[in-house]
């Protein structure tokens, strides 16, 4: 199995999520487009269905989504293929979000910045920290924690407030890994769960406190 960190952002840095409806629509697309069947863009699937209820239609997933994080102007996904060519097919279908966005917000033109970036996770150190990296991205919006990417991340004050903030940021796989169902039906947790022994919060706290841990090459994660 090959694991990929997938990233794309808005053209010229523009926002690709303007409100809760946009975020919810993209989460819907992560669920709906992960199927060998043709995408039905306006199916009646709701966020409640994605939060645990099942639909009557049989599904055959084309990728596993091991982690995800949505930001105002970009997104991060951790994907592996379930079928040959599944990654390419899924990302092509996911581009349908741009059609929804343009129609809803009455705009034209390209929404995303070029081709989606796909980074193969090859090193063990990269694997150990990549899920933390995704879930901490939202700290860019939290005052006092913007240095979480740097080697002095252990100096971030008021860690308890940081984790309270993360607990209230719904647009990622963080809550599901913490045992609080958010959008469990889109997520596959079995790959990462053994690496933090069933206590994800403690694992993330250790990462934030560790100044000596080998850092992920940030240049390979953002563009």
Residue pairs with C-beta under 8 A, 6 or more apart in sequence:
1 80
1 81
2 80
2 81
2 120
2 121
3 66
3 78
3 79
3 80
3 120
3 121
3 127
3 191
4 78
4 79
4 80
4 87
4 118
4 119
4 120
4 121
5 76
5 77
5 78
5 118
5 119
5 121
5 130
5 221
6 76
6 77
6 78
6 79
6 87
6 91
6 116
6 117
6 118
6 119
7 74
7 75
7 76
7 77
7 116
7 117
7 119
7 221
7 222
7 223
8 74
8 75
8 112
8 113
8 116
8 117
9 16
9 73
9 74
9 75
9 112
9 113
9 223
10 16
10 73
10 74
10 111
10 112
10 113
11 109
11 110
11 111
11 112
11 113
12 113
13 73
13 113
14 73
14 111
15 72
15 73
16 22
16 72
16 73
16 74
16 75
16 97
16 101
16 111
16 112
17 23
17 26
17 70
17 71
17 72
17 73
17 171
18 105
21 104
22 101
22 104
23 70
23 170
23 171
24 47
25 97
25 100
26 70
26 75
26 97
27 47
27 50
27 70
27 171
27 183
27 186
28 45
28 46
28 47
28 50
29 93
29 94
29 96
29 97
29 100
30 65
30 68
30 77
30 94
30 183
30 186
31 45
31 50
31 183
31 185
31 186
32 39
32 40
32 41
32 43
32 45
33 39
33 90
33 93
33 94
33 96
34 59
34 61
34 62
34 63
34 65
34 90
34 186
35 59
35 60
35 61
35 62
36 60
36 62
36 83
37 57
37 59
37 60
39 93
39 96
41 96
41 99
41 100
45 55
47 183
49 55
49 185
50 183
50 185
50 186
51 181
51 182
51 183
51 184
51 185
52 181
52 184
52 185
54 185
60 83
61 82
62 81
62 82
62 83
62 86
62 89
62 90
63 79
63 80
63 81
63 82
63 86
63 87
63 90
64 79
64 80
64 81
64 82
64 188
64 191
65 77
65 78
65 79
65 173
65 186
65 187
65 188
66 78
66 79
66 80
66 131
66 187
66 188
66 189
66 191
66 192
67 76
67 77
67 78
67 130
67 131
67 134
67 135
67 172
67 173
67 177
67 187
67 192
68 75
68 76
68 77
68 78
68 134
68 172
68 173
68 186
68 187
69 75
69 76
69 134
69 135
69 137
69 138
69 171
69 172
69 173
69 174
70 171
70 172
71 137
71 138
71 140
76 134
76 137
78 121
78 130
78 131
78 134
79 87
79 90
80 87
80 191
81 87
87 118
91 116
95 112
97 111
98 110
98 111
98 112
101 107
101 111
102 108
102 109
102 111
117 223
119 220
119 221
121 127
121 130
125 214
125 216
126 216
127 195
128 195
129 207
129 213
129 214
129 215
129 216
130 216
131 177
131 192
132 203
132 204
132 207
133 216
133 221
134 172
134 173
135 166
135 172
135 173
135 174
135 177
135 204
136 148
136 149
136 166
136 204
136 208
137 172
138 165
138 166
138 169
138 171
138 172
139 145
139 146
139 148
139 162
139 165
139 166
140 146
142 162
142 165
144 156
144 157
144 158
145 156
145 162
145 165
147 153
147 155
147 156
148 156
148 208
149 218
151 211
151 215
152 211
153 208
153 211
154 208
154 209
154 210
154 211
156 162
156 208
159 205
159 208
159 209
162 208
163 201
163 204
163 205
166 174
167 174
167 175
167 178
167 180
170 182
173 182
173 183
173 187
175 181
175 182
176 182
176 183
176 184
176 187
176 189
177 189
177 192
177 193
177 200
178 200
178 201
179 200
195 203
196 202
196 203
197 203
207 213
